[in-house]
Amino acid sequence: MNIKQKIYNLTESLNRYRYEYYELDNPTISDVEYDSLLRQLEELEKEYPEYIMPHSPTKEVGYTTSSSLSKVTLTPPMLSLANAFNEGEIYEFYQRILKAGVKPTFVCELKIDGIASSAIYNKGIFVTGSTRGDGSVGENITANMKTINHLPKVLDEDIDVEVRGEVFMSTEVFDRLNEARVANGEDTFRNPRNAAGGSLRQLDANITRDRELDIFNYTLVNQDKYGIKTQYEALKYLEKLGFNTNPHYRLCKTIEEVLDYINEWSELRKTLPYETDGVVIKVNEFALHDEIGYTVKSPKWAISYKFPAFAVETKLLDIVYSVGRTGNITPNAVLEPVMIAGSLVQRATLNNEDFIKERDIRIGDYVVVRKAGEIIPEVVNVVLSRREESLEPFEMIQNCPSCGEELVRRPNEVLHFCVNDECVGRQVASLTYFVSKSGMDIDGFGDKLVSQLYDEGYIKKLTDIYRLVNYRDDLIKLEGLGVKSIDTLLENIEKSKSSPLEKVISSLGIRFVGTKIAKVLANKFPSLTSLMNAGYDEIISINEVGEAIATSVINYFENNSDLVNELIKYVNPIKVAKNIEDLKLSGKMIVLTGRLPNLTREEATKIIEDLGGNVASSVSKKTWLVVAGTDAGSKLDKAQKLGVRIIDEKEFMEMVK
């Protein structure tokens, strides 16, 4: 293959991968693979500039999307950053700056793996939100950005300002979302970044709200207008206005201090509750930016250092298949056990038939495995140098591994489906979701026990779970069980009968109805019966409910009315109004900041809301109390300045017990 053809092939491949990443939010290669291919293209273009393609990805920012969302013009454009992958490239970046005749200081910030966004405020009120798009034109996501709790809707100052930041999904929310999607038979998200991207571009903002996105803001446009002269001052000013900034930024006076920061966070990043894939290094002094200059695509005064991926080689022992709640078939790699990022990995997702065939993955191959977002193990590529000649190419199964029904792959879809409503795999997936933490949260009822009791014939549908008490003497004789474990299980099943209405609604596994929407529905309807009998117009009239959710709720009850009526005989929770004496925090505005030793943010929020309080995303004069953990950051500083009462988790638990 000649050089011109190689440059053409790399350009076309990378543009296809960009389309999958930005437009579909469903990349088919890892960031590591993409960065490697892009680096190859950059080096070839430097050596053979006469062959550069007009649409080369090395010359473009982001991607020009074709979605139905309206467009927003970005002025000035939102540029992307050049990448560095080692210390040598950081020093090269520094030397280029010195050649411009300046000697600056630097601000180092963690590179959040999310979606670049812009938020415009008129007289302190949020009016427009957009994605970066191609840098000059982004997508209008105003309604969806309004669902982000940590993005203030009204500022503490009555000013016009445009603020830019990174929208992301925490790893805890990502895990919970994927757990629910697996139980619902839906495709899992590859990583938190793609989950955030897909969530931001929803046409129904209620779906976005249910995804619990977050944001870190990192700069504002036209800094001179506000008397801001440095990036460090800009971050402090954003905090003053009430914006959420990442608390781990640092002012560095030398390039050695920059490298110290990188080395420090290459290890500390493992402790963060969100994904960061590198460090952004910026010249601190805004006055020097124009002197240092820009390329077509990137500023020369900033660079993004990428952390090494957590990836190892291991042997692919087998490929097995799982069946989702809706019948989707997912191939999974069975691996020779290997430690990755501190945990033992024996399984990894292979996504679908096309994913495997494009990479020519074969049973018996040595493969590179990494944790996507350091959470979900995925196979990146095959180590071809270690392949044995006798290995057979992959062929997708033709029949359901659970019921044997012939699989269906619909036109323009990558997934295979089992369309048998009586499929054991689908039924077990539904039961597993019902007893899971996202459902009725029946402690001690894991997926293995669900499968065992299904195979033994004790549970075939949701209501059978509440008849297990009739078979106690038989259950204690089953392999791996006993008197204590069965009595505890039956006790927890009995407790679940009095679960809050929102838990019962969530446990049904209605598409688009997660824990938040379930709570909204429970606040509107006094019982499961009233919700089941509600019409479309009554459900769609709820502020937080859109067309997709309302239609999904109606369809579920139309298709499952007999099952729900039977379930009501056992559960039938009624929404019970709380006594005013129990609402200790009624009307109180409380801010949570930092990491609490024992409670998750969601658990603390639930405690406050159950006691009548409201959780705010920023500290203001209306704040009654701040509950602070470690790494509390700017919110703690602001609370101290305003004289707001500050307590730790221990004091908080004493207050609400």
N, C-alpha and C positions, 0 to 999 in steps of 0.2 A: 504494500500500500504506500503510495507517495505521500509527501508532506501535505499537499493541498487537500487530498482526500481525507487524511487523518484529521486535519483541522475542521473540515466540513462535518465529518461524522461526530466529532466531539461537540461541535456547536449544536447540531441537531439533537443529540442525545441530552445534553445539558438543558436545552430549552424545553424538551419534553419533561424532564425531571422538574424544572421550574414550574411548569404548568400543573403538574401533579401536586407540587408542594403548595403553591399559592392559590391556584384556582380550585383544586379538588380537596385540599387539606388532607391528602392521602398519599404521601410519598412512597415510591416503590424502592428507593434506595436510602441508605442511612446518610446522615450528615457527613460522616467520615468519608464514605465513598464519593459523595458529591464534591466535597472539598478537594479530594485527591484528583478527581477528573478536571475540576476547574483549574487547579494549579498546573496540570499538564497543558491545558489549553493556553493559559497565560504565558507559560514558558515558550511554547511553540509560536505564539503570536509575537513575542518579543524578538525571536530569531527570524521569523518570516512574516513581517508586517504586511507584505504584499498580498497575503492570502487571508487576511482577516475578513470574516463575513460581516455584512452590514448589521445583522441582528445578533451579533456575538453577545453572550451573557456577561462577558467581561466589561462591556460598555453600558450595561443597563442596570437600573436600580429596581429591585422588587420584580413586579410583574403586572402588566396591564390586564386587569380582569374583565370578564365579559358577563358578570353577574347582573341580575335585575335590580340591584341596589343603585340608587342615584349616585352621581359623582360629585366630588368636592375638589376644587382646585387648591393646591397647597402652595402658599407663598410665604417665605421662600420654600423651595423644594426640600423634602426630607431625604437626605442622601444616606447611602449605606456606607459601611466602614470596610476598609481593607483589613485583611486578616494576617496575623502572625502566628506561627506555630512553634517557635522556639526562642531561646534567649538571643541568639544571633540576629534574628529578624527584628527583635525589639531594639537592639543596638543600632541596626541599620536605620530604623525609623528615627531614632534619636540623632544619628549623624546627619540625616537629611534635614532635620530641623536646625541643627547647628550651622549647616551650610547656608541657611537663609539669613544668617547673621543675628540670630536671637538666642537667648538662653533662658528658657521659661521654667516655671514650675508645672507640676502635673496634678490632675485629679484622677484617681483610680476608682472605678465603680464596677460592681459585679455586673456581668452581662447576663441579663435575665432572658431565658429562652421563651419568648412570647411573641406578641404581635405589636409592632410599632403603631402608635395611634396619636391622634391630635385632638385636643379639646379646646373649643373656642368659647369664651365667656364675654357677654355684653353686660356692662354695669354689674359685674359680679355674678351673673346668672348664666349657667351652662346652656348653650344654645345649639352647638353643632359638634358632633364627633365623627371622626373618619379614620380609615386605615391609611397606611402609607401608599398603597397601590404601587404605581411605577415611580413614585417619588414626587411627581408633579401633580398627578390626579389620583385621589383615593376614593374609597367607597364610603357613602354616608351611612354610618352606623349609630346615629344619635340615639335612637330608641333603645338600642342594645347597650350602649355605654351608660345609659341612665340606670341600668340594673346593677352596675358595679358599685358595691357599697362604699369602697374607699375612694371613689371619685366624687369630690364634693359637688353638689348641685347648685349651691349658693356659697359664694366666698365670703370671708370675713371683711373684705374690702370691696367697695363699689367701683371696680375697675374693669377696663376692657383688656383682655389678655388671651394669648394662645399658648397653651401648655402641651408639651409632647412627652409621651411616656411609653411604657411597655405593659400591655395587658397580658396576664398570665393566669394559669390555673395551678393551685397548690397541689402537691403530690398526694395529700390526703384526700382532697376532693376528686382528683383523677382516679385514685384507686377505688373510691366508693362508686364513682360513675361507671367505671369499667366492670365492677362487680355486678352492678345492677343491669348493665347491658348484656353481660354474659347470661345472667339469669333470665333476661327477657328474650334471649335468642338473637340479640343484635350484634353487629360487628363491634369489636372493641376499638378504641382509639389507640393509635400507635404510640403516642407520647403526649404529655401535657400541652406542648406547643400546638400540635395539630388539633387537639381537643379544644383549646382556646380559640384557634382560628375558625374552626367549624361553628363554634358557639357564637362568635361575634358576627358571623355572616348569616345567621338565621333570619328568616323573614318574620318569625313569631318571637317577639322579645320575651315572652313568658318562658320559652324554652331556654333562652339565654340566661334569664334570671335563675332558673333551676340549676344551671351549671356553676353558679357561685364563683364567678370570675373575680380577679383582683387586679390591682394596677400599682406600678411604681412610676412616678413621674421624674424626669431627669433634666428637663430644660424648658425655657420659655423663649418665644420668638421676640425679636427686637428688644434685647436686654437693655440697651442704652436708654430706652424710653423710661425705664424704671430705676435708672441710676446704678444698674448692676454691671460690674466691670470684670468679674471672674466667674468661672464655673462653680467654684466653691460658694461664692456669694449667691449665685442663682439657686443652688440647692437649699441654702438657708432661707432664701426669700420664698421659695415654694412651700417650705414647711410653715413659714409664717402665715401664708395665705390659706393653709389648711390642707395642702396636698400631701399625699403619702409618698415619701421618697424611701429608697432603700437605705437603711441606716448604716451600711457598712462601707460607705465611701471614705476616701482618705486623701488628704493633701500631701503630696510628695515633692520634696525640694530637689531631689536628684533622681537619675535613672536607676541608681542602685536601690533607692527606696521603693521605686516602682517594682523592681524585680523581687524585693522582699515581700511586697504585698501579694504578688502573683504566687510565690512559693507558699506563703502562709495560707492563702485561700484554695490552693490546689488540694489541700487536705481538709480544711474547715468546711468546704462546700458540702461535704457528705452529711453535715449536721443540719443543713438548711431544710425548711419545710417546702421548698420550691426548687425548680431546676435552674441552675446557672451553668452555662457551658464555657465561660471564659471571663475575661476582665477587659473592660473598656478603658483605654488610657487617653486622656484629653489634655491638650495644652490648656492650662488654667486661665491665662490672660486672654480675654476676648480681643483686645487690641492687636494681638500678634497673629490672629487667625488669617487675616487677609495677607499679611506679609509672608506667612508660610505657604498659603495658597491651597488650591483644590485641583483634583483631576476631574474628568468628565463625570465620574461615578462617585468619588469619595473625597472627603477633606484630607489634606496632607497633615493636618495638625492633630489627628486622632487615629487610633488603630485599635483593632479588636484582637486580643490574644485568646486563642482557643485552647482550652484544657485538653489533654490527651483523653481519648475515649477509654472507657473501661471495657476492654475486649480481650478474649483469649481464644486459643485453638482447642478444640476437643472433637471427639469422634461422634458422628451421627449413627446411633445404633438402630433406630427404627423410626417409622413415621406412623403415628396413630391418629385417630379422628374422633372429634367430639361433636355432639349434636346439641344445638341451641334450642331455646324455648320455641322459636318460630320455625325450627327445622333446618337452620343454616349449618352447614358442615364445615368444620375448621380442622385442617391438618396441623399436627403438632409434632415437633422433633423430640425424640427420646434420646438423651445425650449421655455420654460417659460423664459421670458427675465431675463438676469442676467448680472451683471457687471464683466468683466474679464480684468485685466490689464488696467483699466481706461476707458474702452468703453463698451457700452451696446451690448450684443450679443443675437440675437434671432434665428439665423440660424447657422448650422455647417455642414460641409461635412461628408457624410457617405461612399464616394468613390465608392463602388460597392457591389454586392450581397454577395460575399465571405467575405468581410470586416464585414458586418453586422452579418452574420450567425456564423462566427468564434467567435464573441463576444457575440452571442445570445442577440442582442439588440432588444427590443420590444417596441412598442408604449405604453406609459404609464409608462415606466421605469424611475427611477432616474438615471442619468448618470453623469459621470465626464467629464467635458468639459474644454479644455484648448486652448490657442492660440498657434498653431504650429509655432514655431519661433516667438511667440508673435504677429503674424499677422493673419493667417487664423485659425478661430475656428475649432476644430475637437473634435469628441467624442472619449474619451480614453477608457473607459470601463463602465460597468453597476454596480450600487451599488445593489448587489443581496440581501442584508439584507433589502432593502426597497421595494422589488418587491411584487406586489400583485399576488396571485395565479391565478386569472382569466385572466391574460394577455396572448394573443395569440402569438405564435412564428411568426417570420417574414417570409413572402413569397414575392418573387420578382414579380412585375407586368409582365404580359405576352404581353401587348399591349402598343404601344406608347401613352403616356399621351396627346400628341398633336393631332395626326391624327388617332389614333386607329389601325394603322398597326401592325401586329404581330412582336414582337421583335425577333432579331436573336442574339444568342451568339455563336461565332465561336469557333472551337476547340482550346484549349490552350490559350484562352483569358478570361479575367475576366470581360470585359465590355459587356453590351447588346447594340445593335444598332437598330435604325429605318432605314430601307433601302429604304424608300419611298422618292424619290427625290422631290416630291411635298409637303412634310411634312411642315406644317405651322411653327413648332418649329425651324426647320432647316433654313427656309427662314428668319424668324425673327432674328435668331442669325447672319446670314450673313449681314442683313441690319444694325443691331446694331453695328457690327464691322466696317462697312463702314463709319458710322458717328462718331465713337469714336475717342479719342485722338490719338490712333495708326493709325487711318485711315485719313479721310478728316478733322477731328477735327472741326465738325460743332457745335459750341457752342449752348446750349439750346436744343439739340436733344438727350435726354437721352433714355435709354432702354424702359421706361414706355411709352414715346411718340411714339417711334417706334412701340410698340405693339398696342397702341391705333389707330394709323393711318393705321396700317395693318388691324386690325379688322374692321375698318370703310371702308376699300376698297380703300384708297387713295394711298398706296404704296404696291406693290407686288414684285417689283424688284428694283435694284439700280437706274435705270434711272427715275423711277417714282418720286424720290425725287426732281428732277429738273423740274417736271411738277406741283409741288404743288402750284406754283405761280398762276396757272390757277384756283385754287379752294379757293383763299383767303377768299372770302365772306362766303363760307361754313365752312371753318376751324375755323373762329372766333366764330362760334356758338357752337362748340363742348364743351363738359363738361370739365371744368378745364382750358380752354384756353380763349383767348380774343384778342382784337385788338393789344395791345402792344406786347404780347408774340408771336403772329403769325407774325406780321410785323418784329420783331427782328429775328425770325427764318428764314423767307424768305430772309431777308437781309444777314444773315450769310450763307445761302445756295448759294446765288448769289456770295458772296465773295469766296466761295470754288471753283468756276469755274476757278479761276486764281491761284489755289494752285500750288506750285512747283511740278514738274514732279515726284519727289521721293515720295511725299505725296500721289499722285494718285496711283502710283504703289503699295505702302504699303497698301492702303485702299482696294485693290482688295482681300486681304486675301490669297495670294498665299502661299502655304506651304513652310516654310524655308526662306521666303522673309520678313524679318523684316525691321526696319527703316534703318539700316546700309546697308544691301544688296540692298534695294530699291535705296539708294543714289548712290551706286556703279553702278547700272544699268542705273540710270538717267544720270550719268556722261559719260556713254558709248554711249547711244542712245539718239538722239535729240528729240524724241517724243514717245508717247505711241504707235502710229502706227508702227514706226520703230522697237520698241521692240517686238510688236506682230508678225511682219513679219520676225523677225530674226530666223536663224536656230540654231540648237543645237551647231554646231561647232563654230559659232560666239559668242554664249553666254559662252561656256565652255572655250574659249580663254582668258576670263577676269581673271586676277590673283586671285581675291578674290572669284571667283565662282567655286564650285566643282561640281561633277557629280549629287549629290542629288538635289542641287539647280537648275542646268540647266535643268534636267529632269522635275522637278516640274514646272518650268516656261513654258516649251514647252507644257506640258500636260494641264496646266491651259488655255492657249490661244487656244489650239485645241478644248477644250470642251466648251469654253465661248466666241468664236469669235463674235457671233451675239450680245451678250450683250455688249462687249467692243466696238464694232463698233458703237452701239447706244449711249454708254456713251460718245464717242469721239465727237458726235454732240453737246453735252452740255459742256464738259470740255476741252478735247484735249489740255492739257498744252504743251507748247514748252519750252525747256531749253533755257534760255536767258543768254548769256555771260554778265558778269558784266563789267562796265567801269573800267578802271584801277584806275580812281580817287576814286571809291567806295571801293577799296581794301586797306583800311588804314593800315592794318597790314600785307601786302604782304611780305612773306618771314621771318616774325618775329617769333622767338621761345619763347613761353610763357608757364609758369608753373602755375598751379592752386594748392593752398594748403590750408588746413583748410576748415572750413564750412563758406560759405558766407551767409549774413543775409537774402537775398531775392532770389538770383539765385541758382538753382540747378547746380551741376557740368556739367550736360548735356546741360543746357541752356547756361551757360558761354562758354562751348566748341563750341557750335553751332555759337554763336556770333563771336568768334575768327575765326573759319573756314570760315564763310560767308564773313569775311573781309580779307580773304587771309592768315591768320596766321596759325601757327601750335602749337598744344598743346603737350608739352613734359611731361613725367612722372617724370623726375628728373632734378635737377638744375646742370648746367655745365657752362663752360666759354662761351658757345654759347647761353646761355639764355639771351634774351633781356629784359624780364620783368617777375616779379612774382606778381600774384594777391593773396593776403593773407587774410584769414578769421580767425575765432577763432580756437584754437587748431592746429595751423599751423605746429608745430613740427620741425623736422630736416631740412626740405627743406628751411624753413625760416632762420634757423641758417646758412646753407650753402650759401644762397643768400647773407646774410650779410657779410660773410667772403670773398666772391668773389666780393663784391661791386656791385651786380646786383640791379637794381632799383626795389623797392618794393612799391606797392600801395594797397589800400583797394578797396572794391566793389564800393563805391561811386565815387572814382577817376576813376575807370575802366569805369563806365557807362558814366561819363563825357567825357572820351576819345573817346568812340565808338558811342555816341548818334548821 
